[in-house]
Amino acid sequence: MIKKIAIYGKGGIGKSTTVANIAANFSKEDLNCLVIGCDSKADTTRTLCGGRIPTVVNTIKDNRSPSEEDLVYKGFNDILCVESGGPEPGVGCAGRGVIVAMKTLEKLGVFDKELDIVIYDVLGDVVCGGFSVPLREKYADEVLIVTSGEYMSLYAANNIVKGIKKLKGKLSGIVLNCKGIANEDKIVADFAEKIGTHILGTINRSELIQQSELDAKTVVEKYPESDEAMEYSTLCSNILKNNSYDIPEPFEDEEFEEFFKSYIIRNK
């Protein structure tokens, strides 16, 4: 059965790195993957393709009737890669690019291919209707949230949970992308438990991941025998095995403040 996963999280938390590395790992397991970057920065597939690829939005500007080959590029291990793109910063709605991309790919039959995994890398601002498209329009069946144990990252995660609940989405779990703060595992595990979900995988802070990205590669490709590649492998295994989905219950803002403050007080 095809898995269609939308990955959300605060900007800069490591969604694109997570998406690219799990796609690379899935491809090594002979699974057919489609990765769609739903961000006007268009950097989700950079480490899969060895550089940036043209976006759907920009391609349509130049060609009103693009073919599949104009929009879908093959990356590492034949992973199918698409970047929705969007307007220049400060001009227009970035979420609109997601809507245009989804409708165009649907029209071209891209979603009808023999696929095992479809992964959407989505900006964390679920207030914008464009960014809720993968869930709202049923392109994705489940959600993963990437977070660290930092205040703003968890605050964004809680807001995303509010959006998931409103859209009646299914939460598969949380990916802990560590930033190296005190008690990070405990903070995120407790957060997950309190909202009614669990941690599916932990990615520890690593220079190898940064080095790989400088070479426009995933750590799974560049350092396949590393501990970091193994962490992504474990995460992918957990994603594939997971067949139970959570209906999360987010914190109210005041409750979240009290939750996070309790850890600050403990560490003083």
Secondary structure as the mmCIF struct_conf table of DSSP 4:
data_model
#
loop_
_struct_conf.conf_type_id
_struct_conf.id
_struct_conf.beg_label_comp_id
_struct_conf.beg_label_asym_id
_struct_conf.beg_label_seq_id
_struct_conf.end_label_comp_id
_struct_conf.end_label_asym_id
_struct_conf.end_label_seq_id
STRN STRN1 LYS A 3 GLY A 9
TURN_TY1_P TURN_TY1_P1 GLY A 11 GLY A 12
BEND BEND1 ILE A 13 GLY A 14
HELX_RH_AL_P HELX_RH_AL_P1 LYS A 15 LYS A 28
TURN_TY1_P TURN_TY1_P2 GLU A 29 ASP A 30
STRN STRN2 CYS A 33 CYS A 38
BEND BEND2 ASP A 39 ASP A 39
TURN_TY1_P TURN_TY1_P3 SER A 40 LYS A 41
TURN_TY1_P TURN_TY1_P4 THR A 44 THR A 45
HELX_RH_AL_P HELX_RH_AL_P2 ARG A 46 CYS A 49
TURN_TY1_P TURN_TY1_P5 GLY A 50 GLY A 50
BEND BEND3 GLY A 51 GLY A 51
HELX_RH_AL_P HELX_RH_AL_P3 VAL A 56 ASP A 62
BEND BEND4 ARG A 64 SER A 65
HELX_RH_AL_P HELX_RH_AL_P4 GLU A 68 LEU A 71
STRN STRN3 TYR A 73 LYS A 74
HELX_RH_3T_P HELX_RH_3T_P1 PHE A 76 ASP A 78
STRN STRN4 LEU A 80 GLU A 83
HELX_LH_PP_P HELX_LH_PP_P1 PRO A 87 GLU A 88
TURN_TY1_P TURN_TY1_P6 PRO A 89 GLY A 90
BEND BEND5 VAL A 91 GLY A 92
HELX_RH_AL_P HELX_RH_AL_P5 ALA A 94 LYS A 107
TURN_TY1_P TURN_TY1_P7 LEU A 108 GLY A 109
HELX_RH_3T_P HELX_RH_3T_P2 VAL A 110 ASP A 112
BEND BEND6 LYS A 113 LYS A 113
BEND BEND7 ASP A 116 ASP A 116
STRN STRN5 ILE A 117 VAL A 122
BEND BEND8 GLY A 124 GLY A 124
TURN_TY1_P TURN_TY1_P8 VAL A 126 VAL A 127
BEND BEND9 CYS A 128 CYS A 128
HELX_RH_3T_P HELX_RH_3T_P3 GLY A 129 SER A 132
HELX_RH_AL_P HELX_RH_AL_P6 VAL A 133 ARG A 136
TURN_TY1_P TURN_TY1_P9 GLU A 137 LYS A 138
BEND BEND10 TYR A 139 TYR A 139
BEND BEND11 ASP A 141 ASP A 141
STRN STRN6 GLU A 142 THR A 147
BEND BEND12 GLY A 149 GLU A 150
HELX_RH_AL_P HELX_RH_AL_P7 TYR A 151 LYS A 166
TURN_TY1_P TURN_TY1_P10 LEU A 167 LYS A 168
STRN STRN7 LEU A 171 ASN A 177
TURN_TY1_P TURN_TY1_P11 ALA A 182 ASN A 183
HELX_RH_AL_P HELX_RH_AL_P8 GLU A 184 ILE A 195
TURN_TY1_P TURN_TY1_P12 GLY A 196 GLY A 196
STRN STRN8 ILE A 199 ILE A 203
HELX_RH_AL_P HELX_RH_AL_P9 GLU A 207 LEU A 214
TURN_TY1_P TURN_TY1_P13 ASP A 215 ALA A 216
HELX_RH_AL_P HELX_RH_AL_P10 VAL A 219 LYS A 222
BEND BEND13 TYR A 223 TYR A 223
TURN_TY1_P TURN_TY1_P14 PRO A 224 GLU A 225
BEND BEND14 SER A 226 SER A 226
HELX_RH_AL_P HELX_RH_AL_P11 ASP A 227 LYS A 241
STRN STRN9 ASP A 246 ASP A 246
HELX_LH_PP_P HELX_LH_PP_P2 PRO A 250 GLU A 252
HELX_RH_AL_P HELX_RH_AL_P12 ASP A 253 ASN A 267
#
